[in-house]
């Protein structure tokens, strides 16, 4: 009978513990990163005895699939990278292709004003119109250059913010490593489940900022590597990332670890997206824009130099440019300074052949084998294609992310129906165990009554 | 697969967001009237629309140029019409003067009219278009082309007319140079011709020798006048051909413009009927997603405990 009491008590305790774990699961059903837990039951056995001695409630196990977790971490990284680069590319595309901000309309209007001037070269109004459109397009180049500079400045700010978050996350992971290692490492002992959940959560947050590789250690700690294998968390030690600013706020910043520049090696997370956008989209766009401005300035200035203005003097340069900036400056203020007549013509000549030649030159290849307008079309459609490709990749990657999240959830997530069923199951078992004790008690009473 | 609450919740949320994005997109396309707000919406279509627009701008300019040239050529044509009238009148005067019954006094009167015709011709040669530009000064249309000093008229305009583009590879002169009309034809200097003709009419013929001289001068003058007339008629015929070419070019531009606009419109403009039915479809899907969400959320074993 003491055996019965022992068995009943063990069952009571075990099922009570299981109910507590179930309740904890329900309580944490909406906790981000929580992995559901269950109590490991085992039959209590005493050597040499036929009948078992009750139930042992052993370790509280955590449902977690390290492969599923790793895949989720990877897709968090790729998705965050694509999300930031796709957003930036979409905005740059809008800047370059929206008719209110793009080069297209001013460029078209400038070419048209040259055509109108060529048809009526001595009229002041057509000359004023050419200078006006030259001002407009110079201004537009300046605005686009400012726009590109703002993108660089935004990237610089966001890189700074991301690096600060990365540093605080890696310190958090190092601290958790320390606590987990104190708990005794990966063995048969009770695992610090909530600490492990927290650490997985921090690793995912870190992955959303930078692509990481994780290497589990025997003592239960997790080493975190970035770039080409630079460890930012080794055991309980965190190495901080640094940001190296350029000379001016418009110069791109670099990300360093231990003094070496790892900007080019960052391939994922928000940081990776920012770096990829900068090197694959923003820098080429800047080069194309500057080439366009240079092409326009060269074409117009050499036509000016080939002719004479209304005073019979060789024409001066209309545009000034100082690469790498695409900003243009208009140098001529007097409409009579435009050279419509060919070299050698008298002052006030009505000869329009130089203006006609400028109209032709504006339509001839001058930027990487393309005419100015075609080079602008190429710039706009290249950016559009990049933005579209990144958007499609982001959509695909978010489906992969959702899928990986689902796989992880299907292992680790809390199902309330399941917990409700478990609650019933453990409650019934608890009631039955209580009944065992009551029965043992009755049996003891009957025995006492028989002996009385 | 184990299905958990967070999975259901997340999936429904994603579906709702996707649907809402689609609804917004359809609504945006309908209200803005364009499906090409930025290049990423369709980079290939955007490039084509931009190229069409560039071409349309050039075509509009060429059409403007055609109107300018054609209006100037009409001015030139009507001035040449005046020149023809003057020539005809000159011819009548010569024929009248050639009549042996005419007295010297009557011929002198004819000579006065002949000189007046020469002055009319100079007025026409210095004619201007609606913008106050000289019609026969060539490129230098601000310079008065013909100046008369001591009975000699000289040409001061440019040697070439202004060339104006009427399509991507063709230019046309926006008029005739004065020297080609009044100086360098088969009849030579027309102003000098009228002056010579008047001199011939004024010639006194006291004897048979001078009479014979005058008669042969009259004959030569008449022949020169005919040459001049033919020259002007040739120029007018040439102008007629030019005007026809301008009309043809303008028609071609109108056709191209319509084609380009249709092409751009198909690429850029929202198909409202299609977008409306798309919107209706997306709204239905959104409502369905909302309904299933509430129904799934209400399902729980806890309801029965």
Interface residues (C-beta under 8 A of the other chain):
Chain A: X29 X30 X89 X90 X93 X94 X96 X97 X98 X104 X108 X111 X112 X115 X116 X118 X119 X120 X121 X122 X348 X349 X350 X351 X352 X353 X356 X359 X373 X374 X376 X377 X378 X380 X381 X382 X383 X384 X385 X387 X388 X391 X402 X405 X406 X409 X410 X411 X413 X414 X415 X416 X417 X418 X420 X421 X423 X424
Chain B: X1 X2 X3 X4 X5 X6 X7 X10 X11 X14 X37 X38 X39 X40 X41 X42 X43 X44 X46 X47 X50 X51 X53 X54 X57 X58 X60 X61 X64 X65 X68 X137 X138 X139 X140 X141 X142 X158 X160 X162 X163 X164 X165 X171 X300 X301 X302 X305
